[in-house]
Amino acid sequence: MLALGSWIVLATALLPGLLVDPTEHEPYHWLIFVTSVLGLAGGAMWVGARRGWRRVIVMAAALYLLIVVVRFLAVWVWWQLEFASFFDAVRFALWLKSRVLIYYFSQGRLLDGTAIVFYEALMPVFQVIVLLGVAISNRRLRPAIFRSKLTPDSSRQAG
């Protein structure tokens, strides 16, 4: 439910802007939108009880995290590496991002600030939770699957 809900919110937030002026947005926004469509497809597969939904959900979550991390490193961190260590550059980049949020909220641009908090902070956290949830559920299912595979064979041997 978390994965499906987060993808619905993200897709509905991005779609109007992308439709109004497709050339105004960066390739990053298009990649995120395509990823959200993939996540929506995985959610629809889950709701429809179709096989393979876990793979699609994991692929969408991992792709989203990869895109966000690569963009963060490329836009906010790399230019600082000439002046500071990697960890200092990351720390400074996070500080700068917090200043952007403070600016938006202090200027009364609540929707802009909330959007940034959602897709750059909450969405990555949601996707990590989804990946952990799928990993944990796979660990729980694996013994049950092996038992179900062993049960018919062992009953034939006993009979």
Secondary structure, DSSP 8 states (H G I E B T S, - for coil): -HHHHHHHHHHHHHHHHHHH-GGGS-HHHHHHHHHHHHHHHHHHHHHTT-TTHHHHHHHHHHHHHHHHHHHIIIIIIGGGTTTS-HHHHHHHHHHHHHHHHHHHHHTT-HHHHHHHHIIIIIHHHHHHHHHHHHHHHHHHHHHHHHHHHHHHHHHHHH-
